[in-house]
Amino acid sequence: MPNYDAIVIGVGGMGSATIYHLARRGWKALGLEQYGIPHELGSSHGYSRMIRYTLQEHPSYVPLVRRAYELWHELEDTTGERLVVTTGSVRAGPADSPYFQDAQKSCDLHNIPYEVLTAKEINKRFPGYKFPEEISSIYQADGGFLLPEECIVNHVKAAEQAGAEVHSGEPVLDWEPQGSGVLVRTDKDTYTAGRLVVTAGAWAAKLVPNVAAYAVPERQVLGWFQPERPELFRPETFPVFGVLTEEGRYYGFPSYSVPGFKIGRSHHLLQQVDPDRMDREVHAEDEAVLRQAVSRYFPLAAGRLLDRKTCIYTNTPDEHFLIGALPDCPQVSVAAGFSGHGFKYASVIGEIMADLAQNGETDHDISLFQLDRFDV
Ligand SMILES: Cc1cc2nc3c(=O)[nH]c(=O)nc-3n(C[C@H](O)[C@H](O)[C@H](O)COP(=O)(O)OP(=O)(O)OC[C@H]3O[C@@H](n4cnc5c(N)ncnc54)[C@H](O)[C@@H]3O)c2cc1C
């Protein structure tokens, strides 16, 4: 039976980074992915993922994103591929909303420079925006986006170069502890390893039933709209944004890789799903949710819908991640529940998961993500 130091189940955003870090440390690592690498059925596709310091989610994400930036740039240097596009980032909403104030607080606590702009000021500086008077913006110059498919492919390439083995099109059927290690069964073979890392995204609960109540998949929809003035929606002229409006929390990106201004609404239609049976078609009611915000806040981009995709969030009750070793099985660790804001950290999550596999602990502060805050 083939034996490894570590097996990683799921080679998406987090798994590709984990294999890279394990291989870099000289571990004999195997990555198992049920679909292709990359693919469009999980959480890490759609050409762009925002990276930003304006972290209203919690100030303790700031050191993680700092390290994530370093590691993304290191991977760019290793592979010679561009993975990060800097556009500046806008976090916007009513000035008295927690969304706005907490983003500002995270920057203040960690000495991240930013500007506060009124609606009039931001609309003038970036004419693709048309925010109403009640929306204030935090502009932070270092924000931008990652190219998620390229990030995954380049982590895998660099991992393979460092000696890792990665199998695509090989679903894991189940696993069980075996002595101090694990036994993993796929549709093709059976493997053993000293450590197991589960980075299965929306499928986490199918492999680790303990997390089922705390890592819940949710259907999302992305749309790409044709701008009337394309020059206002390029990376040089249009910063990525997250904005809290009366109609919900929207986020968006300039045109890049594919034509069209990209927009989504967080928790789109609040549809909890089974990732194996999710409706992956995009319907008129999905488009309407996106178009209402484009028409009101970015009217110069409200042309035809050029492309659309579905994607999956995996939400925890507090929207903080789930990271750690299983209490009854310390040779197995899980990274799940990235709740719609995880991709930017994938590079540092890979480092953390490799630390946990190697040492059972990490120097990164992951106290916010402990499994035992829930009944896992
Ligand atoms: C629409 C949308 C917009 C987002 N925007 C942002 C953003 O701007 N910035 C940001 O930081 N984050 C964002 N996120 C969140 C971020 O993309 C996710 O948190 C991140 O991609 C999760 O990565 P993952 O590795 O957990 O999941 P995935 O990348 O989906 O990887 C899990 C992998 O496990 C595989 N797998 C599952 N079960 C098995 C099995 N039994 N055998 C083998 N393989 C298996 C799957 O096929 C999959 O490839 C967004 C998410 C969505 C859906």
The ligand as a Tripos MOL2 file, in Angstrom:
@<TRIPOS>MOLECULE
LIG
   53    58     1     0     0
SMALL
NO_CHARGES

@<TRIPOS>ATOM
      1 C1        -18.4970   33.8880   -5.0790 C.3       1 LIG1
      2 C2        -17.3780   33.8920   -4.1070 C.ar      1 LIG1
      3 C3        -16.6240   35.0390   -3.9230 C.ar      1 LIG1
      4 C4        -15.5760   35.0570   -3.0020 C.ar      1 LIG1
      5 N1        -14.8150   36.1690   -2.8850 N.ar      1 LIG1
      6 C5        -13.7270   36.1510   -2.0750 C.ar      1 LIG1
      7 C6        -12.8270   37.2340   -2.0920 C.ar      1 LIG1
      8 O1        -12.9990   38.1990   -2.8290 O.2       1 LIG1
      9 N2        -11.7450   37.1690   -1.2710 N.ar      1 LIG1
     10 C7        -11.5110   36.0980   -0.4580 C.ar      1 LIG1
     11 O2        -10.5120   36.1150    0.2730 O.2       1 LIG1
     12 N3        -12.3420   35.0380   -0.4490 N.ar      1 LIG1
     13 C8        -13.4350   35.0420   -1.2460 C.ar      1 LIG1
     14 N4        -14.2710   33.9650   -1.3020 N.ar      1 LIG1
     15 C9        -14.0240   32.8370   -0.4070 C.3       1 LIG1
     16 C10       -12.9380   31.9380   -0.9270 C.3       1 LIG1
     17 O3        -12.9880   31.8200   -2.3200 O.3       1 LIG1
     18 C11       -13.0560   30.5840   -0.2370 C.3       1 LIG1
     19 O4        -13.0030   30.8070    1.1630 O.3       1 LIG1
     20 C12       -11.9300   29.6560   -0.6460 C.3       1 LIG1
     21 O5        -11.8930   29.5400   -2.0360 O.3       1 LIG1
     22 C13       -12.1430   28.2870   -0.0140 C.3       1 LIG1
     23 O6        -11.1040   27.4290   -0.4150 O.3       1 LIG1
     24 P1        -11.1620   25.8820   -0.0650 P.3       1 LIG1
     25 O7         -9.8400   25.3340   -0.3660 O.co2     1 LIG1
     26 O8        -11.7410   25.7180    1.3200 O.co2     1 LIG1
     27 O9        -12.2840   25.3020   -1.0670 O.3       1 LIG1
     28 P2        -12.0800   24.8170   -2.5800 P.3       1 LIG1
     29 O10       -11.1320   25.7000   -3.2840 O.co2     1 LIG1
     30 O11       -13.4410   24.6100   -3.1550 O.co2     1 LIG1
     31 O12       -11.3330   23.4400   -2.4240 O.3       1 LIG1
     32 C14       -11.9010   22.2890   -1.8590 C.3       1 LIG1
     33 C15       -11.5140   21.1410   -2.7730 C.3       1 LIG1
     34 O13       -11.7590   19.9100   -2.1430 O.3       1 LIG1
     35 C16       -12.1430   19.0020   -3.1450 C.3       1 LIG1
     36 N5        -12.7970   17.8480   -2.5200 N.ar      1 LIG1
     37 C17       -13.8980   17.8550   -1.7580 C.ar      1 LIG1
     38 N6        -14.2340   16.6190   -1.3740 N.ar      1 LIG1
     39 C18       -13.2990   15.7800   -1.9070 C.ar      1 LIG1
     40 C19       -13.1200   14.3750   -1.8750 C.ar      1 LIG1
     41 N7        -13.9590   13.5480   -1.2160 N.pl3     1 LIG1
     42 N8        -12.0540   13.8420   -2.5330 N.ar      1 LIG1
     43 C20       -11.1790   14.6500   -3.1960 C.ar      1 LIG1
     44 N9        -11.3380   15.9920   -3.2790 N.ar      1 LIG1
     45 C21       -12.3800   16.5550   -2.6380 C.ar      1 LIG1
     46 C22       -13.0700   19.8490   -4.0060 C.3       1 LIG1
     47 O14       -13.3290   19.2840   -5.2660 O.3       1 LIG1
     48 C23       -12.3220   21.1530   -4.0620 C.3       1 LIG1
     49 O15       -11.4420   21.2270   -5.1750 O.3       1 LIG1
     50 C24       -15.3160   33.9130   -2.2200 C.ar      1 LIG1
     51 C25       -16.0760   32.7470   -2.4010 C.ar      1 LIG1
     52 C26       -17.0860   32.7300   -3.3430 C.ar      1 LIG1
     53 C27       -17.8750   31.4680   -3.5480 C.3       1 LIG1
@<TRIPOS>BOND
     1     1     2 1
     2     2     3 ar
     3     2    52 ar
     4     3     4 ar
     5     4     5 ar
     6     4    50 ar
     7     5     6 ar
     8     6     7 ar
     9     6    13 1
    10     7     8 2
    11     7     9 ar
    12     9    10 ar
    13    10    11 2
    14    10    12 ar
    15    12    13 ar
    16    13    14 ar
    17    14    15 1
    18    14    50 ar
    19    15    16 1
    20    16    17 1
    21    16    18 1
    22    18    19 1
    23    18    20 1
    24    20    21 1
    25    20    22 1
    26    22    23 1
    27    23    24 1
    28    24    25 2
    29    24    26 1
    30    24    27 1
    31    27    28 1
    32    28    29 2
    33    28    30 1
    34    28    31 1
    35    31    32 1
    36    32    33 1
    37    33    34 1
    38    33    48 1
    39    34    35 1
    40    35    36 1
    41    35    46 1
    42    36    37 ar
    43    36    45 ar
    44    37    38 ar
    45    38    39 ar
    46    39    40 ar
    47    39    45 ar
    48    40    41 1
    49    40    42 ar
    50    42    43 ar
    51    43    44 ar
    52    44    45 ar
    53    46    47 1
    54    46    48 1
    55    48    49 1
    56    50    51 ar
    57    51    52 ar
    58    52    53 1
@<TRIPOS>SUBSTRUCTURE
     1 LIG1         1 GROUP 0 **** ****
